[in-house]
């Protein structure tokens, strides 16, 4: 099957996944040989209730967004439409850098907050790959082939995209622009594909659940590589169980440990290992719906990465794979974990906790996107079965239309603006942001930085005034 790659990156108002906003999204479509086929570069104005963080604006420099006449709702609709068009004929792999921790979560939330499908990057045979986690594996096992730069001259590593791109001769003069960062990712992938093509292909293969399962359920032991606190770590592993109630959650056995000493532990002891976790545990928990930095040990170009011979590691893997009783105990312990996730108190945080939309609400969402009539949009919003979608629809309506808004909706919108602008919370603080800008201005001698800070100050001050 032919497959496309979609590289994307975002620039945002801050780093809080629930309360920051995407103000630029760059996407580049390539074929599986990394030849560019199309691109989209789109931005929007900050929402009236989103406080841009000064340091975020210094990083991305997107002060032109303050004057944009493109709404956030329109931008997110355009992004989703373009991505779906790119995936019509062939499924695609969506590639980000540190995206599973940030960009992907923002994209999902902001699709969802705009009544759009949140999971298009890993449904309909699409897959997703976090290139940074691929670099974890490369730093551990293939640093002879792919040079990993040092952090500030060493001795620790830097896996920042900008530093990696520069290390491999890629022009980084326009770093922290979404389209430029996509080009850095493509350039880095070209280097990896040229130097270690089988490793690159392996990570493309495991970017879907089906692909990662094919690797996990093979009889070979796997090479797991991680970068933690700028140091690389190497683990020989084999899958040994999973959580049947949460099918994405699986467990590896670290073959550095003798399985004959671990497999005979009783359930209570295995449960303690699962609950405690930690880097030194023989049992390591991962999620198969995110990139796992693993590859088959057969792809390793050297056989001395581990203190134990490959033949012995394979023997240990076969012991674990053959011990169904041990696997059952591990799976039961995984299922018995106590998962303490606090209930979100704000609608932005309820994407994973409030359930999927009903068929009726899905149909209403489609009607909502097709209408430009404020009375019809209000009628649709009042008919949502799920209160979350009603509130989100009201925000879209009030941000777009200034008149003909019913009093109850207008009051809820006014309460939202008052809360986010006049009080302090996880969304930030207008007063603290303005104080931070003054401190940064006092300490800055860079004219470009001063320009960014002054523009950000003007925007935040206007929020306060309004």
C-alpha positions in Angstrom: 0.0 0.0 0.0 1.3 3.5 -0.9 1.5 5.8 2.0 2.1 9.5 2.4 3.9 11.3 5.2 2.5 14.5 6.8 5.0 16.5 8.8 3.4 19.2 11.0 4.4 21.6 13.7 2.7 24.2 15.8 3.5 27.6 17.3 1.5 28.4 20.4 0.7 31.0 23.0 2.1 28.9 25.8 2.8 25.4 27.1 -0.3 24.4 29.0 -2.1 21.9 26.8 -5.6 22.8 28.0 -5.3 26.6 28.0 -2.7 27.5 25.4 -3.7 28.1 21.7 -2.2 27.2 18.4 -1.5 30.5 16.5 0.4 28.9 13.6 0.4 25.4 12.1 2.7 24.3 9.3 2.2 21.1 7.5 4.1 19.5 4.6 2.9 16.5 2.7 5.5 14.1 1.2 5.5 10.7 -0.5 7.3 7.8 1.3 10.6 8.9 -0.4 10.3 12.3 1.3 9.5 14.2 -2.0 7.3 17.2 -1.1 3.8 17.1 -2.7 2.0 19.9 -1.0 2.1 22.2 2.1 -0.1 24.4 4.2 1.0 27.3 6.4 -1.8 28.8 8.4 -2.2 31.1 11.4 -4.9 32.8 13.4 -5.5 35.5 16.0 -5.5 34.5 19.7 -8.9 33.9 21.1 -10.3 36.7 23.3 -9.9 34.6 26.4 -6.4 33.3 25.8 -3.4 35.1 27.4 -0.3 34.8 25.3 2.7 34.0 27.5 5.6 36.5 27.0 8.4 33.8 26.8 6.3 31.8 24.3 6.0 34.9 22.1 9.7 35.5 22.3 10.3 32.0 21.1 7.9 31.9 18.2 7.9 35.7 17.3 4.4 35.4 15.9 3.2 38.9 16.9 1.6 39.3 13.5 -1.1 36.9 14.9 -2.3 39.8 17.1 -3.5 41.6 13.9 -4.8 38.5 12.1 -8.3 38.5 10.7 -8.4 34.7 10.7 -10.3 33.2 13.6 -9.1 30.2 15.5 -12.2 28.3 14.5 -11.6 28.9 10.8 -7.9 27.9 11.1 -8.8 24.6 12.8 -11.5 23.9 10.2 -9.0 24.6 7.4 -6.3 22.4 8.9 -8.7 19.5 9.3 -10.1 19.9 5.8 -6.6 20.0 4.3 -5.4 16.9 6.2 -8.4 14.9 5.3 -7.9 15.8 1.6 -4.3 14.6 1.8 -5.6 11.3 3.2 -8.4 10.7 0.7 -6.5 8.4 -1.7 -3.8 7.0 0.7 -3.5 6.7 4.4 -0.8 9.0 5.9 1.7 8.9 8.8 1.6 12.2 10.8 5.1 13.0 11.9 5.9 15.5 14.7 8.9 16.3 16.9 8.0 15.8 20.6 4.4 15.8 19.3 3.1 13.0 21.5 3.8 15.2 24.5 2.6 18.5 23.1 1.6 19.3 19.4 -0.5 16.2 19.0 -2.3 16.9 22.3 -3.0 20.5 21.3 -4.2 19.6 17.9 -6.6 17.0 19.4 -8.0 19.4 22.0 -8.4 22.3 19.6 -10.1 20.2 17.0 -12.4 19.0 19.7 -13.0 22.5 21.1 -14.1 23.5 17.7 -16.5 20.6 17.3 -14.2 18.8 14.8 -13.0 15.2 14.8 -10.1 15.0 17.2 -8.5 11.7 16.3 -7.9 12.0 12.5 -4.1 11.4 12.9 -4.6 7.8 14.0 -7.9 6.6 12.5 -8.8 5.5 9.0 -5.5 3.6 8.7 -3.5 6.8 9.4 -0.6 6.5 11.8 1.5 8.9 13.9 5.2 9.0 14.6 7.1 11.1 17.1 10.5 11.7 15.5 12.0 12.7 18.8 11.4 9.3 20.2 12.9 7.7 17.1 16.0 9.8 17.9 16.0 8.3 21.4 16.5 4.9 19.8 19.1 6.2 17.3 21.1 8.0 20.1 21.2 4.7 22.0 22.1 2.3 19.1 23.0 4.1 15.9 25.1 7.2 17.0 28.0 6.0 14.8 25.7 6.4 11.7 23.7 9.4 12.9 25.7 11.9 14.8 24.0 13.2 18.0 25.2 16.7 19.1 26.4 17.4 22.6 24.6 19.9 24.8 26.8 22.9 25.3 30.0 21.1 24.2 29.3 18.0 26.3 29.5 15.6 27.8 25.7 15.2 27.7 23.5 15.0 24.6 21.2 17.4 23.0 18.2 16.1 21.0 16.6 19.4 20.3 15.4 19.5 16.7 17.3 22.7 15.9 20.5 21.3 17.3 20.1 18.0 15.4 19.3 19.8 12.1 22.4 22.1 12.5 24.6 19.0 13.3 23.6 17.6 9.9 24.1 20.7 7.9 20.5 21.9 7.7 20.0 25.7 7.7 18.4 26.6 11.0 18.3 30.4 10.6 14.5 30.3 10.7 14.0 28.0 13.7 10.7 28.1 15.7 8.6 28.8 12.6 6.2 25.9 12.0 6.9 25.4 8.3 10.7 25.7 8.9 10.5 23.1 11.7 8.7 20.8 9.3 11.6 21.2 6.8 14.1 20.4 9.6 12.2 17.2 10.3 12.2 16.2 6.6 15.9 17.0 6.4 16.6 14.9 9.4 14.5 12.0 8.0 16.5 12.2 4.8 19.7 11.8 6.7 18.3 8.8 8.7 16.8 7.2 5.6 20.1 7.5 3.7 22.3 6.2 6.6 20.1 3.6 8.2 17.2 3.0 5.8 16.0 -0.2 7.5 15.7 1.6 10.9 13.8 4.4 9.2 11.4 1.9 7.6 11.0 0.1 10.9 9.8 3.3 12.6 7.4 4.0 9.8 6.0 0.5 10.2 5.4 0.9 13.9 3.6 4.2 13.5 0.3 2.3 13.4 -1.1 0.0 16.1 -1.1 -2.9 13.6 2.6 -2.3 12.8 3.7 -2.0 16.4 1.8 -5.1 17.3 3.5 -7.1 14.5 6.9 -6.1 16.1 5.8 -6.6 19.7 4.4 -10.1 19.1 7.5 -11.3 17.1 9.7 -13.9 18.8 12.8 -11.7 18.7 14.0 -9.6 21.6 13.8 -5.9 20.9 16.2 -3.0 21.5 14.7 -0.2 23.5 16.6 3.1 23.6 15.9 6.2 25.7 17.4 9.6 26.3 16.8 10.7 29.9 18.4 13.8 31.3 20.6 14.0 28.2 22.0 10.5 28.7 21.2 7.5 26.6 20.0 4.2 28.0 19.8 0.8 26.4 17.5 -2.0 27.3 17.0 -5.5 25.7 13.3 -6.2 26.1 10.5 -8.5 25.2 6.7 -8.0 25.7 5.4 -9.8 28.7 1.8 -8.6 29.2 -0.8 -5.9 28.9 -3.9 -4.4 30.4 -7.0 -6.0 28.9 -9.2 -3.1 30.1 -6.8 -0.5 28.5 -5.6 -2.2 25.3 -3.0 0.4 24.6 -1.1 -0.3 27.8 1.6 -3.0 27.6 4.5 -4.2 29.6 8.1 -5.1 28.6 10.4 -7.5 30.5 14.0 -6.1 30.7 16.2 -9.0 29.7 19.1 -7.6 31.6 17.4 -9.4 34.5 17.4 -13.2 34.6 13.8 -14.3 33.9 14.3 -17.4 36.0 14.5 -15.1 39.1 11.6 -12.9 38.1 9.1 -15.2 36.4 8.6 -17.3 39.6 7.7 -14.4 41.8 4.2 -14.5 43.2 1.4 -12.2 42.1 1.9 -9.8 45.1 5.6 -9.3 44.2 4.9 -8.8 40.5 2.1 -6.3 41.4 4.6 -4.3 43.5 7.0 -4.1 40.6 4.2 -2.9 38.3 2.9 -0.3 40.8 6.3 1.1 41.6 7.8 1.2 38.1 11.0 3.1 37.7 13.9 3.0 35.3 15.6 0.1 37.2 12.6 -2.1 37.3 12.6 -5.4 35.3 9.0 -4.5 34.1 8.6 -1.4 32.0 5.2 0.1 31.0 4.5 1.7 27.6 1.5 2.7 25.4 1.3 1.2 21.9 -0.8 4.2 20.6 2.3 6.4 21.0 5.8 6.0 19.4 7.9 3.5 21.4 11.6 3.9 20.7 12.2 0.2 19.9 13.5 -1.8 17.0 14.4 -5.4 16.4 17.8 -6.4 17.7 18.4 -7.7 14.2 18.7 -4.1 12.9 21.6 -3.4 15.3 24.9 -2.8 13.5 26.9 -3.7 16.5 26.5 -6.7 18.9 28.1 -5.1 22.0 25.4 -2.7 23.0 24.5 -4.9 26.0 26.6 -6.6 28.6 25.0 -9.9 27.6 25.5 -11.8 24.4 22.6 -11.7 21.9 22.3 -15.4 22.0 21.7 -15.3 25.8 19.3 -12.4 25.5 17.3 -14.4 22.9 17.3 -17.4 25.1 15.9 -15.3 28.0 13.3 -13.8 25.6 12.1 -17.3 24.7 11.7 -18.2 28.4 9.5 -15.1 29.0 7.5 -15.8 25.9 6.9 -19.4 26.9 5.8 -18.6 30.4 2.1 -18.0 30.1 1.5 -18.0 33.8 4.0 -15.1 34.3 2.3 -13.2 31.4 -1.1 -13.7 33.0 0.2 -12.3 36.4 1.8 -9.3 34.7 -1.4 -8.6 32.7 -3.5 -8.9 35.9 -1.2 -6.6 37.7 -1.4 -4.1 34.9 -5.2 -4.3 35.0 -5.2 -3.8 38.8 -3.2 -0.6 38.7 -4.8 2.3 40.6 -5.0 5.2 38.0 -5.7 8.4 39.8 -6.7 10.9 37.2 -8.4 14.0 38.8 -11.7 14.9 37.2 -11.1 18.0 35.0 -12.9 21.1 36.3 -12.9 23.0 32.9 -14.5 21.9 29.7 -11.2 22.2 27.8 -9.8 19.3 29.8 -12.7 16.9 29.4 -11.8 15.5 25.9 -10.8 12.1 27.3 -13.1 12.0 30.4 -16.6 12.9 29.1 -17.1 10.2 26.5 -17.6 10.3 22.8 -20.3 12.4 21.1 -23.7 10.7 20.4 -24.7 10.2 16.8 -27.2 13.0 17.2 -24.4 15.4 18.4 -22.1 14.3 15.5 -24.8 15.2 13.1 -25.4 18.5 14.8 -21.7 19.3 14.5 -21.8 18.8 10.8 -24.8 21.1 10.5 -23.0 23.6 12.7 -19.9 23.8 10.3 -22.1 24.3 7.3 -24.1 27.2 8.6 -23.3 30.9 8.6 -26.6 32.0 10.1 -26.3 33.1 13.7 -29.9 32.1 14.5 -29.4 28.6 13.1 -26.1 28.2 14.9 -27.7 29.2 18.2 -30.6 26.7 17.5 -28.0 23.9 16.9 -26.1 24.8 20.0 -29.2 24.5 22.2 -29.9 21.0 20.8 -26.6 19.3 21.7 -27.2 16.4 24.1 -23.8 16.9 25.7 -23.5 20.1 27.6 -19.8 20.3 26.7 -20.6 20.7 23.1 -23.2 23.3 23.8 -20.7 25.4 25.7 -18.0 25.0 23.1 -20.5 26.0 20.3 -21.5 29.1 22.3 -17.9 30.2 22.5 -17.5 29.9 18.7 -20.7 31.8 18.1 -19.8 34.6 20.6 -16.3 35.0 19.2 -17.6 35.4 15.7 -20.9 37.4 16.1 -21.3 40.5 18.3 -25.0 41.0 17.9 -28.2 38.9 18.0 -26.8 36.7 20.9 -29.5 35.6 23.5 -28.9 37.0 27.0 -28.2 33.6 28.6 -25.5 32.8 26.1 -24.1 36.3 26.3 -23.9 36.1 30.1 -22.0 32.7 30.0 -19.6 34.2 27.5 -19.1 37.3 29.7 -18.4 35.0 32.7 -15.8 33.1 30.6 -14.0 36.4 29.7 -14.1 37.7 33.2 -12.7 34.5 34.6 -9.8 34.2 32.1 -8.9 37.8 32.0 -9.6 39.1 35.5 -8.7 36.1 37.6 -5.6 33.9 37.9 -5.6 30.2 37.2 -4.0 27.5 35.1 -4.8 29.7 32.1 -2.4 32.3 33.4 -2.8 35.8 34.6 -3.0 39.1 32.8 -1.4 41.0 35.7 1.5 38.5 36.1 2.1 38.4 32.3 2.3 42.2 32.2 4.7 42.2 35.2 6.8 39.5 33.5 7.0 41.6 30.3 8.3 44.6 32.2 11.0 42.5 33.8 12.0 41.1 30.4 12.0 44.6 28.9 14.3 45.9 31.7 16.7 43.0 31.1 16.7 43.0 27.3 19.1 44.8 25.0 17.8 43.1 21.8 15.7 45.4 19.7 13.8 42.5 18.1 12.9 41.0 21.5 11.8 44.5 22.7 9.5 44.8 19.7 8.0 41.4 20.5 7.5 42.2 24.1 5.9 45.6 23.4 3.5 44.1 20.9 2.6 41.3 23.4 2.1 44.0 26.1 -0.2 46.0 23.9 -2.3 42.9 23.1 -2.6 41.8 26.7 -3.4 45.3 27.9 -6.2 45.5 25.3 -7.6 42.3 26.7 -7.7 43.9 30.1 -9.3 47.1 28.7 -12.0 45.2 26.9 
